[in-house]
Structures are given as C-alpha cells and as structure tokens.
Amino acid sequence: MLLMRVPLLKGETIPHEEKVFSIFETHTRWIAKGKAGCPVELGVPVCLIQDQHQFVLHHLVMWNEQDVDVAVDIVKTAQEKFPNRRPCSFDRGFHNPKNREQLDELLDHAALPKKGRKSKSDTAREEDPEFKAMRKQHPAVESAINHLEHHGLDRVYAHGADGFDRSVSLSILGANIHRLGQVLRANTIKAQKRKRLAA
C-alpha cells in the first residue's frame, strides 16, 4: 500500500524524508532509478562489493544513505576482511571529489567516473587504458544483481527492518554458496577432461 500525506492545506510541501510509502513496512523508500520502463521502485537499496570471481565480499543495506554516502565506508569495511589493495569499479552515483580522493588512497585503482561535465584531467583519467578496461567489466554488476534476485532479493517477504536485513544476508549467502558450487563443478569437469586426454 502506498500512503502519502496530501498537502491540501496552505499549499504545504512535505519533505521527502517525512513521507511514508508503506504503512506495513515503514522502512520502505522511494528509489528513483531513472531507467526506461522502471523509473522508480519501492524498497530499500543495497550496496555490495563483488570480487573478480563473482563472490559478494561485503554488503550494506542503505536505510537512509545514498550511494555517494557509502562509497568510502564500504571499501574500508571490506578491506578489513580482504586487505589486499585492488582495483574497484563504481557507478557514477558514488562520485564526488572527496570520495574520489579517498578511494584513490585506499585502492590501487578506483574506476569512479565523474558525474556531469568533465575537465581535461577528468577526460584523461577516464581514457586511461586500465580505467577503460575496468569499466568494460562493470556491466557484470547487472549479472550479480540478477543472481541475487534469483536467490530471494527480487521480492522480500519478511516483515520489518530486521526481517529485510536478515533476508538480504541469507540471499547473499545462498548466492555465494551457489557460485562456489559452480566453481567446484567447473574445476571437476576440467580435471576429468585432463584425465581423459592423459589416457
């Protein structure tokens, strides 16, 4: 159910943070996606970090934050468990000058494209071969999202913020276990092929 207070009296404007979008799940947010066919969604955004083997290393449920608010913190938290400095690719929504400066210090290479108009130095940075190579790999994030949706995140049926948080964690655990099974199966098939060729 969608519930919004209609500003009928005195031309009142309701601040976005005071609007309630669900009387059953009050943590529900209005998410402007800006995509054709799906400009907005109701739910709670989740930020995640995935490695080159398609395992989710860390996630963060963004109850009130925007992408730009969590970029540095999620990398720092992930590095506490996975300390190797690595390249990392981000969506434009994570960009601001302070984030870019801090991420450049935390990572070997931060492929963080700038929002809006670019200066000559911004263009040169984004034309760097390593930056471009990382951006070409970035669409894999859509595959990761699809994978998580198939493991329970397409529609969360648990009630309350705690239930949502728990569902996200369990879905990511399920997706990682499924990915581990894929890797083990692929390794087994390769080993069997090598044995057949050796025979």
N, C-alpha and C positions, 0 to 999 in steps of 0.2 A: 504494500500500500504506500502511496506517495502522499505525504502530508506537508503542506506549506501554508504558513500564515499569509493570508492575502491582505496586502496593505491598503485597505479601503478607507481608513480614516486619515485625514490630513495629509494625503499623499505620502504616507510613511514608506520608507525604504528599509527592507530588512537586510542587515548584514549577512553575507553568505554563511559565516560560521555559526549564526544563530538559527539557521533553517534546519528543520528536521525532515528527513527524506523517508524515514520509516518509523512508525510507532512501535513496531515489533523489534527491530534491530536498530537502535538509536545511533550506533556507531557508523551506519551506512553513510557513504559520501557520494557526492555528485562528481563524477570523474569525466572531465572534458577530454576526449581522446583526439578529436579533430580529424578522424578518419572517415572517408566516404562510406556511407552505409551504416556507420556506427559512430556518430559524432560524440555521443555521451554514453556512459554506463553508470549504474548504481552499484556500489560495492565498497571495497577497501583496497587500495593499491598495495602491491607487494613488490619490494625491490630485492633482487637476488644477484649473486655473483656465481658464474659458472666457469669451470676450467676448460682447457682445450680438449678434454676427454668427455665433455658434456655431463660432468657431475656438478651438482649445486653445492658450492662450498659454504655459502652463508646466505641468509635471507633476513629481511627486515619488513615487518608489517608497518605501513605508514599510516598510523591512526590520524595524525593531523599534519604530517610533514608533506612537503613537495619533493620532487626529485632533487632539486638544487640544494635542499637542506641536508640530504643524507649521503651525498657522494663521497665526502671525505671520511665520515664516520664508518660507513660500511666497509670501505677499503681497510681502514685501520683495524677494525674488529676482525676481518678476515685474515689479516696479516698476523694477528696474534696466534692463530692456529696454523697458518700457512705462511711462514715468514719470508720465503723466497720472493725477492722483488721481481715482478713480472710485468709485461705489458698488459694493458687493460683498455678495452674499448667501451665508450659510453654513448648514450643518446644525447642529442642537443639539449634536452631538458635539464641535464645535470650541470650545464655550463654557467659559470660566472668567473670573473677574473681571479677571485680569491681561491675558488675551487681548483682552477687550472694550475695556479702557482703551487698549492699544497699537494696536488696529485702528482705534479712533476717531481716533487721531492720524495714522495712515497713510492713511486713506481719507476721502473726502468724506462717505460714509455707509456704515456697516457694519451690515448687517441680520443680526445674530447673536442668534438667540433664546436665551433663558436656559433652562437645564435646571432641572427641579424647580419648587418653589414660587416665585411671583413677588411682589415687593413692589409697592406702588402706583406707584413710579417705574418699575419694570420694565414694568408693565402699560401705563403712559402711553407709554413709549418704543415698545412694540410695537404700540400703537394709532395711532402717528403715520402719516399717510397715505402718506408716502414709504416707510416701513418696510413697510407692508402691501402697497404696490404691488410692491416688490421681492420680497416673499415669494410673491406670486401668480405671479411669473415663475420662481420657484425650481424648480418641478416640471420645467422644461426640462432639468434636470440628468439626469433619468431618460432623456430622449431622447438626451442626449450619451453616457451610458453604453451605451445600446443601439447607438448609431452606432459606438462603439469596439469593441463586441463583434462587430459585423459586419465589422470590419477587423482581426480576428485576436486580440482580447483575451478572447473567450468561453472559449477554452481554449488555453493557451500550450504548444506542443510543444517549444520549445527547451530544452536541458538547462543546468542550472547557473544561478547567480545572474546571471552576465554575459549568458547567453542570454535570461533573463527580461527583464533591463533593456533589452537590445537589441530584443527583441520589442515591448516597450511603446513605445519610441521610434519604431520603424518603423510600428506600428499608428496612433499619433497622427499621424505624418507622412502616412500614407495617408488617414486621416480628414480631415485639413486640406486635402489636395490634392483629395479628393472634394468637400469643401464649397466650395472655390474654383471647381471646375467647375460646381457648382450655381449659384453666384452669377453666373458669366460667362454661363451658359446663360440664366438669368432676365433678365439685362441685354440679351442679344441678342434675346430674344423681345420685350421691351419696345420696343427700338429698331425692330424690324420692324413692330410694331403702330403706332408713331408714324409711320413712313413710309407705311404703308397709309392711315392716317387723313389724312395730309397730301396724299396723291394723290387 
